[in-house]
Amino acid sequence: MDINPQIHLTTGQFAKLMNVSKDTLFYYDKMGIFSPEHITSNGYRYYSIYQADVFHTIATLKELDMPLKDIKVYLDHRSPEKLIEVLEAEEKTITRKMQQLEKMKVLVKEKIAITQEAIAINTSDITVEYKDVEDFLIVTNAKAITSEKNIYDCIQRHYTNLEKLDITTVTEGWMIRVEHILSGDNLRYDYLYSKVNNAGDKNFSKKKGRYLTAYHTSGYATIEETYTRLLKYANDYDLNLHGYFYEDILLDELSVKGFDKYLIKISVLVGD
C-alpha cells in the first residue's frame, strides 16, 4: 500500500488531530479496538484521516462510561441496528446523569444560600422571626446523645433512611421536645432531620408561625448555654414555647475546621 501524505498521518499527527496522547493510540491498538490503517515494513504506523469518525465514536462511547471491551464488541459487530441499540442505551444513561447533576446543582445552591445566611447574621442576637412557609422534613428517630457511638448510630440510621427514599439533601439538624429542654434534659433528642423540597417526600412538617431564634457558635459541647439564654428570653417576654426546638447546622466541616466551631441555629415555635 502506498502512503499518501494527503490522507495518511503519523501516530503523532493523528494523536494531535484527535487531541489525545500517542500512548492512547498505542493502547487502543494493543487492545484491538483501534489500529493504524497501515504499518510499513520498517514499523512506521499510519492512520487515515477517514479513521477520525471511528475514533470520535470510540471517544464518545468512552465519555459515556461504556467499557472499552464493550466498545470493541460493538465495533467488531457494528451495524445500523447495533448503533441504534447502543445509542438508545446510552441515551438512558445520559438522562440519568442529567437528573443526578440537576440534583447536585440544587444541593450546591442550597449550601450557598445556607452559608450566605450564616455569615450575614449577628450571632449574638435573640429574635422572634415570622416563618411564612412550611418546611417539609424527613425525620428519623434519635437516641439520647450520651456517647459518640449514639451520635454515629443516629446519623447512620438517618442516612440509610434517606438512601432508601432516594433523597439527597445538604441540610441536617436535630429536634428535641420543648419538655426535654424545660426539664434540663438537653441531650434527649427526638429526631434527626433533613429538609426536602417535595411535599410528597416528607414525613414531618415544620409549621409556619413565630419562632424564637438564637445562634450557638461553639459547637455542641456548650450548646446548653444558648438554651439557657433562650429560656430566659422566653420567660422575660412571657413567651409560650410549643413542639420542638430545631437545631439547624449552618456552618459545618465544609466551611469551618473543628466541631467546636460549628454554627447552629436554634429555633422554637412560640404562641400566645
N, C-alpha and C positions, 0 to 999 in steps of 0.2 A: 504493500500500500504506500502510495506517495504521500508525503506530508505537505499539506497546503497551508502555508503560513497565514492565509486569509481566514481560514476556518479552524485550524488546529493551534492549540495553545499548550505551552509547557505547564507542568504542575504549578509552578509559581504564578504564572499568568492567570490560570484558571482559578486558583485559590484567591487571587486578588479580585478577579471579576465577581466571584461569589461571596467575597468578604469573609472568608474562613482561612484557617491555617492550612499549610501543606500537610501537617500531621493528621488533620481531619480527613483529608482525601486519602492519605495512606491507610488510615484506619478503616475507612469505608471500603477500600479495595480489599484489604485483608479479610474483612467480614463478608465479602462477596455481595455487598449492597450496591456499590457504585464504583466502576472501574474505568480506567482510561480507554478511549476508543482504540488506541494503538500504542504498542510498546515496541520500540525498534530493537534490532539485534544487539545493539550495544547498551540496551537498558533504558534509553530515554523514553519518557512517558508523555503522551499527547492526548489531550482532551479536545473534543469537538465543541464548538460554540453551540451546536444543536443539542448538546447534553445539558445545557443550562436549565431547560424546562424540567427535566427529570430531577436534577439536583434541587431545584426550587420545590418540587413536590416532596422530596425527602425532607428538606428543611422544614416545610410547613407541617408535615405529619409529626416530625420530631418536636416541633414547637408546641404541638397539641398533646405532647407526652405519650405519643404512640411508641412503644418499644422498637428498637432497631430490628430485632428478629421478626416482629410483625410487619414492619415496613418491607423487609426482604421477602417475606412470604407473599405480600401483595405484589411487589414488583415482579416476582417470578411468575405470577399468575394474573397479571394485570389484564383488565378488560373494562369496557364502559360500564358493565353491570357491577363489577367488583368496585370500581371507582365510586359509583353511586352508594353502594353498601358502606364503604369505608367512610365517605364524607357524611352520610346520614348519621353514622355512629359518632363521628367527631363533632357534628353539629350539636348533638345532645350534650356532649362533653363541654363544648363552648358555652351553651346555655346554662349549664350547672355552674360553671366557673364564673360567669357573669353574675349569677344570682349570689354566689358567695362573695364576690367583690363588692356588690351593692350593699350586702350586709356589713362588710368591713368598712365601707365608706360611711354608713350610718353610725357605726360604733366610733369611728375616728371623730366625726362631727360632734357626737355626744361628749367624748372625752375632752375635746377642745372647749366646748361650752362649760363643762363642769370645772375645768381648770381655770378658765377665764373668770368664772364666778368666784372661785376660791381666792384668786389674787386681788380681786377688786373689793372684797368685803372688809369691814372693820371687825376683826375677830373679837374685840373686847365688848362689843355691843350685845345687849339682850333686847330683842324686839318682839313685837306681836305683828306677824305678817298675815295678810289675807291670801289664801291659796284659792285661785278661782278655777282650777282644773283638777279633776280626779286623776290620781296616779294608778296605773294598773301594775300590780305586783305579782311575782311568783314567790311564794314563801315556802320555806322548809322548816320543819320543827327543829328547834335547837336544844342543846343541853346547857346546863349551868356551866359558865366558863370558869371552872375551878382548876384547870390544868391546860397545858399546851396541847395535850392529846385531845381533850374535849374540843378545843378550837379547831384542830385539824379535822376531827371527825365531822364536825358540823359543816365545815367548808366543803369537805369531800362529798358528803351526802347532798349538799345543795348543788354542787357542780354536776353530780350524777343525775340529779333531778332535771337540771337544765338540759343536759345532754340527751336524756330520754325524750324530752319535749322538743328537741332540735331548736333550742333557743340560745342565741349568743347575745350577751349584753356586757357593757363595761361598768354598769352601776352595781353596787353591792353595799349592803348595810345590815344592821341588826335592829330587831324590835324587842322591846321589853315593856311589860304591862305597867301602867301607872301605879297600880297597887304594890308592885315589887319595889319600885323606887321609893314610894312613900314609906314602906316598911324598912328601907335601908338595904334591901337585897338587890343591889345593883349588878350582880353577876348572874342573876337568874333570868337569862334571855329566853324569849319565847320562840322567836323565828329569826332566820337569816333570810334576806330578801334581795331580789333584783327587780328593777323596773323594766317593763316591756312596753312596746308601743301598741300592741294589738290587744284589744279588749277580750278577744277570744282566747288568748293565751293565759290570762290572769286567773289566779285562784284567790286573790285578795285585792281590795281597793283601799288606797289612802284617800280619805274623803276630802272634799272641798271644805273650806272654812278658815277660821282664825287659828294660827299656830304660834305658840310661844317658841322662840328660836334663839339658840345660843351656839357658840362655836368653841370647840376644845382644840387646843393647838399642841398638846404634848403627848399624844398617844393614849392608849387605853389604860396604862398603869395608874394614871391620876385622874381618870375621867369622872370619878365621884365628886371632884372639886367643882366641876361645871354643873353637875346635877344639884349640888348644894346651892349654887348661885341661882339656878333656875327655880328651885323650890322656894327660896327666899323671895325671889321676884314675884312668883305667883301668890305667895302669902301676903306680900306687901300691897299688891294691887287687887287682892281678893279675886283671883282667877281660879276657876274650876277646871281641872285637868281631866281629859277623857281618853279612854282607849289605851294607846301605846305611845311610848317615846320612840322616835325613829332616829337612828344614828346613820347618817349618810357620810361615807368616806369620800371627801372631796380631793384630798391630796394623799397619794399612797406612794409606794416604792418607785413608781414610774417618774415621779417628779421630786421626791424628797428622799434623802438617804437615812434610813433608820425608822423603826417602828415608833419611836418616841417623838418623831416629827410629823406624824400623820395629822391632817386637819380633818376634824369630824364635826359635821353639822348635826345638832340635836334639836328636834322639834316635837311638839306635842299639841294636840288639838285642845283648844280652850273654848269654854262656853259660859253661859250665864249661871 
